[in-house]
Amino acid sequence: MKIEGTLPVAMLALVGQQTVKTKNIVMVQQTTEQYYQAQATALPGQWIEIIDLASMTKLVDENSKEIPVSYEMLASTSRQNRDYLISLRSQLDAKEIAESEDIPSVESEDSIESA
């Protein structure tokens, strides 16, 4: 599951020998394992929230190519971008919950037998 957005302040990424500057992003919902794998990469002095947001977020260039966001890129970006990404993550969580509510539940054998 993913959600697209536009950062308030453009971010820079080095792709090969070229610098890409964009505000367009995509944020992808992580599995529990992906979440813990991202946290396992933490170095002393790094913040879990930044690791979490960076691992979920990719920049999108003018050719729709997705570019991973590193810890360093996100740590050095505007606070406005951080606030926006936190808000976008909340929207992504709400989208996941809403979509899961559309899935019909399966009754357990115990509740079927007692009916």
URVEN-V640282 format. One record per residue. N is the residue number from 1. D_CENTER is the distance of its C-alpha to the mean C-alpha in Angstrom with 1 decimal. Layout:
((N/D_CENTER) (N/D_CENTER))
This chain:
((1/9.7) (2/7.7) (3/8.3) (4/9.7) (5/10.8) (6/13.2) (7/13.1) (8/16.4) (9/17.3) (10/17.0) (11/15.6) (12/17.7) (13/17.1) (14/20.0) (15/20.1) (16/23.4) (17/26.0) (18/24.3) (19/22.3) (20/19.6) (21/19.0) (22/16.6) (23/14.8) (24/13.1) (25/9.4) (26/7.2) (27/3.7) (28/4.4) (29/5.6) (30/7.2) (31/10.9) (32/12.8) (33/14.1) (34/11.0) (35/10.1) (36/13.7) (37/13.9) (38/11.4) (39/13.5) (40/16.6) (41/16.2) (42/16.7) (43/19.9) (44/22.3) (45/21.4) (46/17.6) (47/15.6) (48/13.3) (49/11.1) (50/10.7) (51/10.2) (52/7.4) (53/5.5) (54/6.9) (55/6.2) (56/2.6) (57/4.2) (58/7.7) (59/10.7) (60/13.0) (61/16.7) (62/19.8) (63/20.3) (64/16.9) (65/16.1) (66/12.6) (67/12.6) (68/10.5) (69/9.9) (70/12.1) (71/12.7) (72/15.7) (73/14.4) (74/12.1) (75/14.9) (76/17.4) (77/15.8) (78/17.1) (79/16.6) (80/16.2) (81/12.9) (82/11.8) (83/13.2) (84/11.6) (85/8.0) (86/9.2) (87/10.9) (88/8.2) (89/6.4) (90/10.0) (91/10.6) (92/8.2) (93/10.0) (94/13.2) (95/12.8) (96/12.5) (97/15.5) (98/17.4) (99/17.2) (100/18.3) (101/21.2) (102/22.5) (103/23.1) (104/26.7) (105/27.2) (106/29.6) (107/32.5) (108/33.5) (109/36.9) (110/38.2) (111/37.6) (112/39.2) (113/42.2) (114/42.9) (115/42.9))
